[in-house]
Amino acid sequence: MDEQELQATLFSMLPTPAYIFGALLFGIIGFAAYRYGKKMEQTKCKWLGIALMLYPYLTGSDTRWLYATGTVLCAALYIYRNE
């Protein structure tokens, strides 16, 4: 394996800017939901916040999966916000 092939392989393993933006966005939303759930003593909101903060580590580098899962978790957070 020459140097150019090695660089191409290493570069392909890096996350895209869209993935990094999504991970930060959903992480911030998750942190805010966790703090809100803890303050208002809402267990569902708190656990959904934890899920939003941690799931980007489990999605790998697939940006579509990141945004799809984040959207579903945010929708669940919206539904359970007052329970």
Buried (B, 14 or more C-beta within 10 A) or exposed (E): EEEEEEEEEEEEEEBEEEBBBBBEBBBEBBBEBBEBBEEEEBEBBBBBBBBBBEBBEEBEEEBEBBBEBBEEBBEBBEEBBEE
